[in-house]
Amino acid sequence: MATQTKDYYGTLGVKKDASADDIRKAFRKLARKYHPDVNPGDKKAEEKFKEISEANDVLSDDKKRKIFDQFGFYSDNIDAAAAEAAARGGYGPGPFGGGGRGPASGAAHEVPFDFGGFDFSDFAAGSRGSAPREDAGGFGGSFRDIFSGMFNGAKGGQRGPQPGTDLEYTVSIDFWTAVRGGVARLEVQRQETCPVCKGKSVTGGAMSCPECAGTGQVTQMGGRMKFNIQCPKCGGSGQVQNSCANCAGAGVVTRRETLDLRIKPGTRDGQRIRLAGKGNAGTDGGSNGDLYLIIKSGTHPFFRRTADDIAITVPVTVMEAALGAKIEVPTIDTHDGGGRTQLKIPPGTQTGQKLRLREKGVPSATQEGLRGDQIVEVKIVVPRVQDERSKEILRELARLNPEDPRAEILEGV
């Protein structure tokens, strides 16, 4: 039976022994050329981008690449262990009693399915003396669809505990709540265990499966092939139960819940908080998922926060910067920003100079007793001189201090 193959190596323009780095570089080069954003409205470029993306998805994954190298195509229904078995020389016992054929036999690549127990009578009768036709009456065109149905049916019949999924929400808090701590209230929508079926998805006693009449197997026809597969409705058990009417067989019901989240002092913007077991409920005894909260912190008109440090720009006069002074600067020690502390401005301080106030920053949310610093950036404010007396004083000051602040720049140029 012929299987449609794709030349992923040719698509990316690399050799079959190309390294992972070679494949990555080749994909990036082609992606830049064919990306839809670079070629708006170009359908051919869009299709080419899909082809190289598919090739990269397979060849950049070691397990997928191993399967592709062995069989000439990739399918999620083939695992890496099967590919390794084929690479060692065979797939195990063949469907007709002989050993499986590996690549060394010179035969075309085949998918390692075990056909033991299948009924090939119709297929054999219809194919004597002539090759099977790959149309609606043959088996070639529907072969992949047949096995897709088999695997989908088997998955549908899985039983047992299923864990709940995780949830993620963004929590917006103001600047002071992040710095000082507090309580944030949010409403989440989550799946809880159904109170009627207790997460079992079914109610009442077991009864014979109407799909397979209690046998656990159903007959599947595909062209001229006929074989038995596990019943997708009962999962092969031969028995089913009525789906729970309260949850429609899901085992969980959706509820909205209001949570009060305690915010620690020093909580940072972007911090991820995990609440174990507060995600979606599991089914049939499975564990609950977790709830992850992403903190989005607000800003302040004067204070700027970096990690546990607080920065603020403070204006000073020319005289304070030149002669030195002690000034008051605000801190975060009160909720309204009214906390103040003394800061010494050294003589000759320049605009943009940064001065540090030790342990006047934000308390650490992870290390108790530690606190960041406050960084004060100086901004020199030049006065608006209007009266002649002040102007004369500044002219006298310029005569007494004739140095040119631009001299170094001019010499360098």
Stockholm file with secondary structure:
# STOCKHOLM 1.0

chainA/1-413         MATQTKDYYGTLGVKKDASADDIRKAFRKLARKYHPDVNPGDKKAEEKFKEISEANDVLSDDKKRKIFDQFGFYSDNIDAAAAEAAARGGYGPGPFGGGGRGPASGAAHEVPFDFGGFDFSDFAAGSRGSAPREDAGGFGGSFRDIFSGMFNGAKGGQRGPQPGTDLEYTVSIDFWTAVRGGVARLEVQRQETCPVCKGKSVTGGAMSCPECAGTGQVTQMGGRMKFNIQCPKCGGSGQVQNSCANCAGAGVVTRRETLDLRIKPGTRDGQRIRLAGKGNAGTDGGSNGDLYLIIKSGTHPFFRRTADDIAITVPVTVMEAALGAKIEVPTIDTHDGGGRTQLKIPPGTQTGQKLRLREKGVPSATQEGLRGDQIVEVKIVVPRVQDERSKEILRELARLNPEDPRAEILEGV
#=GR chainA/1-413 SS CCCCCCCHHHHHTCCTTCCHHHHHHHHHHHHHHHCTTTSTTCHHHHHHHHHHHHHHHHHTSHHHHHHHHHHSSCCTTSCHHHHHHHHTTCCSBCTTSSBCCCGGGCCCCCCCCCCTTCBCHHHHHHHTTSCCCSSTTSSTTTHHHHHHHHHHHHHHTCCSCBCCCCEEEEEEECHHHHHHCEEEEEEEEEEEECTTTTTSSEEEEEEECTTTTTSSEEEEEETTEEEEEECTTTTTSSEEEEECTTTTTSSEEEEEEEEEEEECTTCCTTCEEEETTCSCCCBTTCCCCCEEEEEEECCCSSCEEETTEEEEEEEEEHHHHHHCEEEEEEESSSTTSCEEEEEEECTTCCTTCEEEETTCSCBCSSSTTCBCCEEEEEEEECCCCCSHHHHHHHHHHHHHCCCCTTHHHHHHC
#=GC SS_cons         CCCCCCCHHHHHTCCTTCCHHHHHHHHHHHHHHHCTTTSTTCHHHHHHHHHHHHHHHHHTSHHHHHHHHHHSSCCTTSCHHHHHHHHTTCCSBCTTSSBCCCGGGCCCCCCCCCCTTCBCHHHHHHHTTSCCCSSTTSSTTTHHHHHHHHHHHHHHTCCSCBCCCCEEEEEEECHHHHHHCEEEEEEEEEEEECTTTTTSSEEEEEEECTTTTTSSEEEEEETTEEEEEECTTTTTSSEEEEECTTTTTSSEEEEEEEEEEEECTTCCTTCEEEETTCSCCCBTTCCCCCEEEEEEECCCSSCEEETTEEEEEEEEEHHHHHHCEEEEEEESSSTTSCEEEEEEECTTCCTTCEEEETTCSCBCSSSTTCBCCEEEEEEEECCCCCSHHHHHHHHHHHHHCCCCTTHHHHHHC
//
